[in-house]
Amino acid sequence: MHFTLVEGRSGAGKTAYCCVEIARRAAEGESCLFIVPEQRTYEMELSLMKALGGGLINVEVLSLPRLAQKVLKSAGGGVRTYLSGEGKRMALRKVISENKGKLTLFGGAAEYGGLAEKLDSQIAMLKRTEIGPEELLQRSQQLSDPLLAGKMADLATVYAGMNAFMAGRYIDGEDQ
């Protein structure tokens, strides 16, 4: 197995070098793994297909989250499916819809598309700071501002619903 780390400034020719080197190694029958930022996987696959003159035989282009998922799966630990950002927002829309009657302030905004995106970023921040829905609800009950308390309680409800939806089945970037 061979490992090469290519680094350099923007515009230094890293991508071109990698495509040529991977095409050469793939032509010699070697298996190649190209790790790229998540937002560039599709672009790199196209570049490699062009360099190879066709399909990606013996070549994989992966982002770090996909590589981690692949390693977990091969090691027997990948029992939960990785939920992408869009998948999370779809799940949030489902949770919001199911809990619409319980939401005092967010219930009216449930039909608007931006609510799931905003709640997704807020829940991600709460997960990073290790604040769970129970603590959030408890803190909301201690507030004197009823508007802020209602928003926090609604967020706690959606957060708990999302945790229940994902429990044992899915994992997201904040859970890894």
N, C-alpha and C positions, 0 to 999 in steps of 0.2 A: 504494500500500500504506500502511496506517495502523497504527501501533503505539501501544498504550496500556498503561502499567504502572500497576496499581492496588495500592496498599499501604495498610495501616492496622492498627489494633488489632483484636483478636478481638471480634466482635460489632458492628463499625462499619458493616456493611452492604455489604462488598466483594462478596460472592457475589451478593446481590440486584442490586446495581448492574451487575455483569458480565452477569448473565442478561438483564436488561432491555436493556442496550446491545447485546448480541450478538443478541437477538431483533429489535431495531430494525434493525440493520445487515443481518441475514440477510433480513428482509422487504424491504429495499431491493435485494436481490440480491448483496450483498457476501459474499465468502468470509471466514469467521472461523476463527481458531485460538485455542483457549482452553487455556493451559498451566497445569496444576494439579499438586499433589503426587500421586505415584503412587497412594497409598491413597485418593484422592478422585475418581479419574476416573469411576468408575461413578456415584457420587452426583451429580457435576456433569452427566453426560450426562442423568440423570433430571431434574434441575432445569431444564436447558435444554429438554428435550422438553416439560416442563410450560409453560415460558415461551413456547415456540414453538407450542404447541398441537398437537404431532405429532412427526414425524421430524426428524432433524438434517440437513436439506438445506443444503449450503454451510457446515456448521459441523463442526469437528473438536475433540475434547477429547483432549489428549495430556499425558502426563507427560514430564519431561525425558529419561529414557532412551528413550522411544518417539519423541520428537522427534529425538533424536540418530540413532536407527536410521533414521528416515525421511529425514533429511538425507544420511546415508551412502549409503542406497540410491539416492536421486535423483542423487547425485554419482558413482555408480558404485563406491563403496567398500564397500558393504554385502554382501559376498559370504558373510559368516558370519552365521548366525542368532543372535539374542539369546536366551539361555537364562535364563528367569525363575528366581526363588528356588526354586519348587516343581520346576521342570524340572531344576535343578541337584541337588536332593535325590534326585529319581528316578534321575538318572544316577549319583549317588554310591551309591545302593542297588545298582545294576547292577554298578558297579565293585567294591564290597565283596563282592557275591555271587560274581563271577568270580575274585576273589583270596582267597577264604575260606581256601583251603589254605595260602596263603603268610603269612597273618596269625597271628602267634604269640599275641597277647593279644586282639585285636579279633575274631578268628574266632568265638569263642564268643558274642560279643554281636551278631553279624551279623543275627540274626533280630529283634532288638529295634529298634523304630522310632526311638528317640532317637539311635542311633549316627550315622546319616547327618546329622542336624541338627547334632550336636556337631562332627563332622568338617568339615562345611560351614563353620561359623564359624571353626574353627581354620585351615582352608586359606585362607579369606579373609584372616585376619590375617597368615598367612605371605606371601601374595601382596602385601599392602600393605607389608610390611617387606622385600620382594624377596628372600625366602629360598625357594629352589627345593627340590624333592624330593631332589636329589643332595646338596646341602649339609646338609639335615636328616638324611639317612642317614649321611653322614660324621660329623656331630656325635654322632649316637646311638652310634656305634662307639667314641667317646672317653669315654663315660660309665662310671662305676664302678657305678652303681645299675642292676641288670639289669631291674627293672620299668620304670623310666623309659626305659631304652635300648630295650626292647621296644616300648613305646608309641610312641616316636619313629620307630622302624623301621617299625612298622605304618602310622603316619600317612604316612611317606614313600612307602610302597608304594601306599597309596590315592591320595595326592596325584599320584604319577607316573601311575597308572592313569587318574585324572581328566583330567590333561593330555593323555594319549594319546587319550582318548575325545573331548575337545573340539578337538583339533588340526585346524585348517583348516576345521572345520565350525561350531563354536559360539563365542560370546563371552558373557561374563557381566559383571556390574557391576564386578568387580575388574579385568577386562581392558580396559575402555574408557578 
